[in-house]
Amino acid sequence: MRPIVNGLEAEYGDRIDFRRYNIITDEGNAWATEYGLRGHPAFLLVDEQGQEQWRYVGVVPEETMEAALTAVLP
């Protein structure tokens, strides 16, 4: 998944803030708990107010992830 996410970040990173958390760190565990994440890998699209806009757990097709990103862009 890393090459897909890196490619999408290269394309949309000027408009969307990409963040990566490791679940075994305190910060990553707190984030996963806040959003009730169960499973790995997990992808969330969260707006500026912290509201979840999209969620996917597992290996996600690039087209699916890109569609979610473009759906929230103005």
Residue frames as a rotation matrix with the C-alpha (Angstrom) as fourth column:
MET 1
0.562 0.827 0.000 0.00
0.827 -0.562 0.000 0.00
0.000 0.000 -1.000 0.00
ARG 2
0.150 -0.567 -0.810 2.90
0.453 -0.689 0.566 2.35
-0.879 -0.451 0.154 0.63
PRO 3
-0.822 -0.493 0.285 3.64
0.473 -0.313 0.823 3.00
-0.317 0.812 0.491 -3.08
ILE 4
-0.145 0.858 0.493 -0.03
0.843 -0.153 0.516 3.78
0.518 0.490 -0.701 -3.73
VAL 5
0.681 0.403 -0.612 -0.32
0.703 -0.594 0.390 6.14
-0.207 -0.696 -0.688 -0.77
ASN 6
-0.208 -0.837 -0.506 2.99
0.459 -0.540 0.706 7.79
-0.864 -0.085 0.496 -1.62
GLY 7
-0.764 -0.048 0.643 1.83
0.640 -0.183 0.746 8.35
0.082 0.982 0.170 -5.20
LEU 8
0.278 0.936 0.216 -1.47
0.809 -0.349 0.472 9.84
0.517 0.044 -0.855 -4.08
GLU 9
0.504 -0.181 -0.845 0.35
0.617 -0.609 0.498 12.04
-0.604 -0.772 -0.195 -1.59
ALA 10
-0.636 -0.772 0.018 2.63
0.528 -0.418 0.740 13.28
-0.563 0.480 0.673 -4.39
GLU 11
-0.594 0.469 0.653 -0.44
0.628 -0.236 0.741 14.16
0.502 0.851 -0.154 -6.44
TYR 12
0.351 0.899 0.262 -2.77
0.417 -0.401 0.816 15.54
0.838 -0.177 -0.516 -3.75
GLY 13
-0.030 -0.445 -0.895 -0.39
0.990 0.110 -0.088 16.45
0.137 -0.889 0.437 -0.91
ASP 14
-0.921 -0.284 0.266 -0.70
0.270 -0.959 -0.086 20.16
0.279 -0.008 0.960 -1.61
ARG 15
-0.352 0.876 0.330 -4.45
-0.569 -0.480 0.668 19.96
0.743 0.048 0.668 -0.88
ILE 16
0.798 0.566 -0.206 -4.74
-0.216 0.588 0.779 17.07
0.563 -0.577 0.592 1.58
ASP 17
0.003 -0.775 0.632 -2.63
-0.987 -0.105 -0.124 16.50
0.162 -0.623 -0.765 4.69
PHE 18
0.496 0.071 -0.865 -1.47
-0.158 0.987 -0.010 12.87
0.854 0.142 0.501 4.66
ARG 19
0.047 -0.465 0.884 -0.57
-0.996 -0.090 0.005 11.38
0.078 -0.880 -0.468 8.04
ARG 20
0.163 -0.085 -0.983 0.75
-0.143 0.984 -0.109 7.99
0.976 0.159 0.148 8.98
TYR 21
0.227 -0.037 0.973 0.45
-0.969 -0.104 0.222 6.48
0.093 -0.994 -0.060 12.43
ASN 22
-0.516 -0.400 -0.758 2.02
-0.230 0.917 -0.327 3.34
0.826 0.005 -0.564 13.82
ILE 23
0.469 0.883 -0.025 -0.52
-0.248 0.159 0.956 1.64
0.847 -0.443 0.293 16.06
ILE 24
0.391 -0.345 -0.853 2.16
0.770 0.631 0.098 0.44
0.505 -0.695 0.512 18.49
THR 25
-0.766 -0.595 0.243 3.15
0.376 -0.722 -0.581 4.00
0.521 -0.353 0.777 19.44
ASP 26
-0.582 0.549 -0.600 1.23
0.576 -0.243 -0.781 6.00
-0.575 -0.799 -0.175 22.03
GLU 27
-0.585 0.334 -0.739 0.20
-0.523 -0.852 0.030 8.55
-0.620 0.404 0.673 19.40
GLY 28
-0.745 0.264 -0.612 -0.91
-0.484 0.416 0.770 5.89
0.458 0.870 -0.182 16.93
ASN 29
-0.736 0.471 -0.486 -2.80
0.622 0.753 -0.213 3.95
0.266 -0.459 -0.847 19.58
ALA 30
-0.573 0.525 -0.630 -4.60
0.228 -0.636 -0.737 7.09
-0.787 -0.566 0.244 20.75
TRP 31
-0.613 0.307 -0.728 -5.59
-0.749 -0.521 0.410 7.94
-0.254 0.796 0.549 17.18
ALA 32
-0.764 0.307 -0.567 -6.85
-0.096 0.816 0.571 4.39
0.638 0.491 -0.594 16.50
THR 33
-0.688 0.516 -0.510 -8.83
0.709 0.325 -0.626 4.42
-0.158 -0.792 -0.589 19.74
GLU 34
-0.634 0.430 -0.643 -10.35
-0.213 -0.896 -0.390 7.82
-0.743 -0.110 0.660 18.97
TYR 35
-0.332 0.483 -0.810 -11.67
-0.943 -0.187 0.275 6.58
-0.019 0.855 0.517 15.63
GLY 36
0.346 0.534 0.771 -12.43
-0.610 0.753 -0.248 3.02
-0.713 -0.384 0.586 16.74
LEU 37
0.203 -0.352 -0.914 -10.04
-0.921 0.249 -0.300 1.42
0.333 0.902 -0.273 14.27
ARG 38
0.279 -0.148 0.949 -9.82
-0.399 0.881 0.254 -2.33
-0.874 -0.449 0.187 14.26
GLY 39
0.770 -0.061 0.635 -7.68
0.518 0.642 -0.566 -3.93
-0.373 0.764 0.526 11.64
HIS 40
0.087 -0.850 -0.519 -4.65
-0.301 -0.519 0.800 -3.22
-0.950 0.087 -0.301 9.58
PRO 41
-0.901 -0.433 -0.004 -4.06
0.432 -0.897 -0.093 -1.40
0.036 -0.085 0.996 7.34
ALA 42
0.171 0.949 -0.265 -6.71
0.909 -0.256 -0.328 1.21
-0.379 -0.185 -0.907 8.02
PHE 43
-0.805 -0.350 0.479 -7.32
0.542 -0.762 0.355 4.39
0.241 0.545 0.803 6.05
LEU 44
0.144 0.837 -0.527 -9.40
0.859 -0.370 -0.353 7.35
-0.491 -0.402 -0.773 7.17
LEU 45
-0.529 -0.148 0.836 -10.26
0.550 -0.809 0.205 10.57
0.646 0.568 0.510 5.45
VAL 46
0.023 0.431 -0.902 -10.97
0.961 -0.257 -0.098 13.14
-0.274 -0.865 -0.420 8.15
ASP 47
0.447 0.189 0.874 -12.08
0.561 -0.821 -0.109 16.72
0.697 0.539 -0.473 7.55
GLU 48
-0.400 -0.697 0.595 -10.65
0.041 -0.662 -0.748 19.79
0.915 -0.275 0.294 9.26
GLN 49
0.106 0.531 0.841 -13.18
-0.878 -0.347 0.329 19.46
0.467 -0.773 0.429 12.08
GLY 50
-0.726 -0.486 0.487 -12.09
-0.662 0.686 -0.302 15.89
-0.188 -0.541 -0.820 12.79
GLN 51
0.283 0.907 0.312 -15.20
-0.634 0.421 -0.649 14.35
-0.720 -0.014 0.694 11.26
GLU 52
-0.561 -0.476 0.677 -14.67
0.084 0.781 0.619 11.11
-0.824 0.404 -0.398 9.43
GLN 53
0.024 0.514 -0.857 -15.54
-0.858 -0.429 -0.281 11.34
-0.513 0.742 0.431 5.74
TRP 54
0.580 0.079 -0.811 -14.36
-0.613 0.698 -0.370 7.93
0.536 0.712 0.453 4.53
ARG 55
0.094 -0.526 0.845 -12.99
-0.824 0.435 0.362 4.71
-0.559 -0.731 -0.392 6.01
TYR 56
0.669 0.043 -0.742 -11.45
-0.506 0.758 -0.412 1.57
0.544 0.651 0.529 4.60
VAL 57
0.245 -0.589 0.770 -9.82
-0.755 0.383 0.533 -1.29
-0.609 -0.712 -0.351 6.46
GLY 58
0.456 -0.195 0.868 -7.67
0.412 0.911 -0.011 -3.68
-0.789 0.363 0.496 4.48
VAL 59
-0.691 -0.706 0.158 -5.97
0.414 -0.207 0.887 -3.43
-0.593 0.678 0.435 1.14
VAL 60
0.356 0.834 -0.421 -7.80
0.158 -0.497 -0.853 -0.78
-0.921 0.237 -0.309 -0.87
PRO 61
0.202 -0.256 0.945 -7.64
0.975 0.145 -0.168 -0.42
-0.094 0.956 0.279 -4.64
GLU 62
-0.760 -0.593 -0.265 -5.89
0.555 -0.805 0.210 2.77
-0.338 0.013 0.941 -5.74
GLU 63
-0.680 0.550 0.486 -8.94
0.236 -0.463 0.854 3.84
0.695 0.695 0.185 -7.76
THR 64
0.326 0.819 -0.472 -11.17
0.736 0.094 0.670 3.54
0.594 -0.566 -0.572 -4.68
MET 65
0.018 -0.403 -0.915 -8.83
0.888 -0.414 0.200 5.62
-0.460 -0.816 0.351 -2.55
GLU 66
-0.914 -0.389 0.118 -8.37
0.394 -0.775 0.495 8.26
-0.101 0.498 0.861 -5.24
ALA 67
-0.297 0.891 0.342 -12.14
0.423 -0.198 0.884 8.52
0.856 0.408 -0.318 -5.72
ALA 68
0.440 0.428 -0.789 -12.57
0.889 -0.083 0.451 9.16
0.128 -0.900 -0.417 -1.99
LEU 69
-0.405 -0.685 -0.606 -9.92
0.713 -0.651 0.261 11.88
-0.573 -0.326 0.752 -2.06
THR 70
-0.937 0.016 0.349 -11.31
0.255 -0.651 0.715 13.68
0.238 0.759 0.606 -5.08
ALA 71
-0.058 0.997 -0.049 -14.85
0.728 0.076 0.681 13.48
0.683 0.004 -0.730 -3.69
VAL 72
0.458 0.224 -0.860 -13.94
0.851 -0.390 0.351 15.78
-0.257 -0.893 -0.370 -0.80
LEU 73
-0.646 -0.738 -0.194 -11.90
0.624 -0.657 0.422 18.30
-0.439 0.152 0.886 -2.76
PRO 74
0.116 0.708 -0.697 -13.58
0.022 -0.703 -0.710 21.51
-0.993 0.067 -0.097 -3.86
